[in-house]
Amino acid sequence: MYAMLKKEFFQYTAYKFMFLMGIYDLFILPCNGMITGLQVIWGEHFCNNPKLYYFAGVIGSDGFYAVGIICIILAFDRFLEMSFPSLARYVFGGVKTYLWLCVPILYQIYVGFQLPHVFNIKIYAMNSDPYHKIPEMENNPKFHFAEFRIFHGLNNGLLIVFLVLFYGGLIIIAKIKTKVYNKPQISKVQRQMTTQALCVCGEMFLAPCLHIFMMFVEFPVFIEIAAHFSWICLHGDTPVIYYFLNKSLRKAVKKMFSPITKKFQRVTPFSTSFSTNNRVEAYKNSSNISVTKNSAAY
């Protein structure tokens, strides 16, 4: 993320959106990965620590909604940049980029007043009812009501539709430009940013699909676990995608850590030679002592 702040990257709109997505990931992962993992290890239900698990659910759920909006905006940006560059500069150019960055934040504030998903150790996944599958406690009207299910389903459904629409349209228009109009291919930078955005937002397709079906269909536990794992991967493997798919970003990261690696390389040979010299000196001293003893014996 620090490397993204360099001018060579941050001048592009896509990197601004991906940087904001990284900030959200830093807050979401401890809530939907670490806290939930400890909850399973300790075997604690929601009622053992309701405040902690409630706010972990709020941060995780609201962050997921915000990242979903960022993915839609990022897909829209890539679609315009690759298809209608002049329109893209008008829509996302200058200060307008930062206005677009406010959209997921405002949406997150709005959904913060909706009922969040809370982790349930019975199914090892998030659920709108924290007492799901607990006899005589599930279907509590304070947690389990139809309005939230409709809201969550619409959010995930529209997210999938927009991602398919923008990236599908991007692929179709790119093919038309190269095949029909014989226009030159896209630049290397555009290709890299589009590939990264497609991989990051492509993961956003799987997790919402599984969670939509989970709200209306009872799945085996391993499907519930897979859905939650896909949610963790959605926020956890983004840096891996950036590192391996972007050569320029990879070079910038290596350059950042080069002083540390060089310092380590300077220290290691010295310590090795120092220990070797000590062994040699010790051997010489022991040899001199043995010679002196032999001379004294004669």
C-alpha positions in Angstrom: 0.0 0.0 0.0 2.8 2.4 0.8 4.3 1.7 -2.7 1.0 2.7 -4.3 1.3 6.2 -2.9 4.3 6.8 -5.2 3.4 9.3 -7.9 4.1 6.8 -10.7 1.1 4.7 -9.4 -1.1 7.1 -7.5 -1.6 9.4 -10.6 -3.9 6.8 -12.0 -7.5 6.7 -10.8 -7.6 2.9 -10.5 -4.8 2.9 -7.9 -6.6 5.4 -5.8 -9.6 3.1 -5.6 -7.4 0.0 -4.9 -5.6 1.9 -2.2 -8.9 2.7 -0.5 -9.9 -0.9 -0.8 -6.6 -1.9 0.9 -7.5 0.4 3.9 -10.8 -1.3 4.3 -9.1 -4.7 4.1 -6.9 -3.8 7.1 -10.0 -3.2 9.2 -12.1 -6.1 7.9 -9.6 -9.0 8.1 -9.1 -8.9 11.9 -12.9 -9.0 12.3 -13.9 -11.7 9.8 -10.7 -13.7 10.1 -8.9 -13.4 13.4 -11.7 -12.7 15.9 -13.9 -15.3 14.3 -11.1 -17.8 14.4 -10.5 -17.2 18.1 -14.3 -17.5 18.7 -14.2 -21.0 17.1 -11.1 -22.0 19.2 -12.7 -20.8 22.4 -16.1 -22.2 21.5 -17.9 -18.9 22.4 -21.3 -18.0 21.2 -22.6 -14.5 20.6 -24.0 -14.3 24.1 -20.5 -14.8 25.7 -19.3 -11.4 24.5 -22.1 -9.7 22.6 -20.5 -6.3 22.3 -17.2 -7.6 20.8 -18.9 -10.0 18.4 -21.6 -7.5 17.4 -19.1 -4.7 16.5 -16.8 -7.3 14.8 -19.9 -8.1 12.7 -20.7 -4.4 12.0 -17.1 -3.7 10.8 -16.9 -6.8 8.8 -20.3 -6.5 7.1 -20.2 -2.7 6.6 -16.7 -3.0 5.2 -17.8 -5.7 2.8 -20.6 -3.5 1.5 -18.2 -0.6 1.0 -15.6 -2.8 -0.8 -18.4 -4.0 -3.0 -19.2 -0.4 -4.0 -15.5 0.2 -4.7 -15.4 -2.8 -6.9 -18.4 -1.5 -8.9 -16.8 2.0 -9.3 -13.4 0.4 -10.2 -15.2 -1.8 -12.9 -16.9 1.3 -14.2 -13.6 3.2 -14.3 -11.9 0.4 -16.2 -14.9 0.1 -18.6 -14.7 3.9 -19.5 -10.9 4.0 -19.6 -10.7 1.1 -22.0 -13.8 2.0 -24.1 -14.3 5.7 -24.0 -11.0 7.4 -22.7 -12.2 11.0 -23.2 -15.4 10.3 -21.2 -13.4 8.6 -18.5 -11.2 11.7 -18.0 -14.4 13.8 -17.7 -16.1 11.5 -15.2 -13.1 10.5 -13.1 -10.6 13.3 -13.8 -9.1 15.6 -11.2 -11.0 16.3 -8.0 -13.9 14.1 -9.2 -11.9 11.0 -8.3 -12.0 12.0 -4.6 -15.8 12.6 -4.8 -16.2 9.0 -6.1 -14.1 7.8 -3.2 -16.7 9.3 -0.8 -19.5 7.1 -2.3 -18.4 3.8 -0.5 -17.9 5.7 2.7 -21.3 7.2 2.7 -22.9 3.9 1.7 -21.0 2.2 4.6 -22.5 4.8 7.0 -26.0 4.1 5.7 -25.7 0.3 6.0 -24.3 0.7 9.5 -27.8 1.2 10.6 -28.8 -2.1 9.1 -28.5 -5.4 11.0 -25.0 -6.8 10.4 -24.0 -10.4 10.0 -22.6 -12.0 13.2 -20.4 -15.0 13.2 -22.1 -18.2 14.2 -19.9 -21.1 15.5 -22.6 -23.7 14.6 -22.1 -23.1 10.9 -18.6 -21.5 11.1 -19.8 -18.6 9.0 -21.5 -15.2 9.3 -25.3 -15.2 9.6 -27.9 -12.5 10.2 -29.2 -14.6 13.2 -26.4 -15.1 15.8 -28.4 -17.9 17.4 -29.0 -19.8 14.1 -29.3 -23.6 14.7 -29.4 -23.1 18.5 -32.5 -24.8 19.9 -35.1 -22.4 21.5 -33.0 -19.4 20.6 -33.0 -19.1 16.8 -35.4 -17.0 14.8 -35.4 -14.3 17.4 -37.4 -11.4 16.0 -34.7 -9.0 17.2 -32.2 -10.5 14.9 -34.1 -12.5 12.3 -36.4 -10.4 10.1 -37.2 -10.4 6.4 -36.3 -6.7 5.7 -32.6 -7.3 6.3 -32.6 -10.5 4.1 -34.2 -8.5 1.3 -31.6 -5.7 1.7 -28.7 -8.1 1.8 -30.0 -10.0 -1.2 -30.5 -6.9 -3.3 -27.1 -5.6 -2.4 -25.3 -8.7 -3.4 -27.5 -9.3 -6.5 -26.9 -5.8 -7.9 -23.2 -6.1 -7.1 -23.0 -9.2 -9.3 -25.1 -7.6 -12.1 -22.9 -4.5 -12.3 -19.6 -6.4 -12.3 -20.8 -8.7 -15.1 -22.2 -5.8 -17.0 -19.0 -3.6 -16.8 -16.4 -6.2 -17.3 -18.4 -8.1 -19.8 -18.9 -4.9 -21.8 -15.2 -4.1 -21.5 -14.2 -7.4 -23.0 -16.7 -7.1 -25.8 -15.7 -3.5 -26.7 -12.0 -4.5 -26.6 -12.6 -7.3 -29.0 -14.6 -5.1 -31.4 -11.9 -2.4 -31.4 -9.1 -4.9 -32.2 -11.0 -7.1 -34.7 -13.4 -4.8 -36.5 -11.8 -1.3 -36.4 -8.1 -2.6 -36.3 -7.3 -0.1 -33.6 -3.9 -0.5 -31.7 -3.9 -2.7 -28.7 -4.2 -1.3 -25.2 -1.0 -0.1 -23.5 0.9 -2.2 -21.0 -0.1 0.0 -18.1 -3.8 -0.2 -19.0 -3.6 -4.0 -19.4 -1.9 -4.4 -16.0 -4.5 -2.2 -14.2 -7.4 -3.9 -15.9 -6.1 -7.4 -15.1 -5.5 -6.5 -11.5 -9.0 -5.0 -11.2 -10.6 -8.0 -12.9 -8.8 -10.4 -10.5 -9.7 -8.4 -7.4 -13.3 -7.8 -8.4 -13.7 -11.3 -9.8 -13.4 -12.7 -6.3 -16.2 -10.4 -5.3 -18.4 -12.5 -7.6 -18.1 -15.7 -5.6 -18.6 -14.6 -2.0 -21.9 -12.7 -2.7 -23.3 -15.6 -4.8 -22.8 -18.0 -1.9 -24.1 -15.7 0.7 -27.3 -15.0 -1.3 -28.1 -18.7 -1.6 -27.2 -19.3 2.1 -29.9 -16.9 3.1 -32.7 -18.9 1.5 -31.3 -22.4 1.2 -29.9 -24.6 4.0 -26.5 -25.9 2.8 -24.1 -28.4 4.4 -21.6 -26.9 6.9 -18.7 -27.3 4.5 -20.4 -25.0 2.0 -20.9 -22.4 4.8 -17.2 -22.7 5.7 -16.3 -22.3 2.0 -18.4 -19.1 1.8 -16.8 -17.6 4.8 -13.3 -18.6 3.5 -14.1 -16.9 0.2 -15.0 -13.8 2.1 -11.6 -13.9 4.0 -9.7 -14.5 0.7 -11.6 -11.6 -0.9 -9.9 -9.2 1.6 -6.7 -11.1 2.3 -5.1 -12.1 -1.0 -5.4 -8.7 -2.7 -1.7 -7.7 -2.0 -0.6 -11.1 -3.5 -2.5 -10.2 -6.7 -0.9 -6.8 -6.9 2.6 -8.1 -6.2 2.6 -10.9 -8.8 0.6 -9.2 -11.6 2.2 -5.8 -11.5 5.9 -5.8 -12.4 6.4 -2.1 -11.7 4.7 -2.3 -8.3 6.8 -5.4 -7.5 10.0 -3.5 -8.3 8.9 -0.6 -6.1 8.3 -2.9 -3.2 11.7 -4.6 -3.6 13.3 -1.1 -3.8 11.7 -0.2 -0.5 13.2 -3.2 1.2 16.6 -3.1 -0.5 18.3 -1.1 2.3 17.2 -3.7 4.8 18.4 -6.6 2.7 21.7 -4.9 1.9 22.3 -4.2 5.5 21.6 -7.9 6.3 23.9 -9.0 3.6 26.7 -6.8 5.0 26.3 -8.1 8.5 26.1 -11.8 7.6 29.5 -12.2 5.9 31.2 -10.2 8.6 29.8 -12.4 11.3 30.8 -15.6 9.4 34.4 -14.4 8.8 34.6 -13.2 12.4 33.6 -16.6 13.8 36.0 -18.3 11.3 38.9 -16.1 12.4 38.1 -17.0 16.0 38.3 -20.7 15.3 41.6 -20.3 13.4 43.1 -18.2 16.3 41.9 -20.8 18.8 43.5 -23.5 16.8 46.8 -21.6 16.6 46.8 -21.0 20.3 46.1 -24.6 21.1 48.9 -25.7 18.8 51.4 -23.3 20.5 50.4 -24.6 23.9 51.0 -28.2 22.8 54.4 -27.3 21.3 55.4 -25.5 24.5 54.4 -28.5 26.6 56.4 -30.9 24.4 59.5 -28.6 24.7 59.2 -28.5 28.4 59.0 -32.3 28.6 62.3 -32.6 26.7 
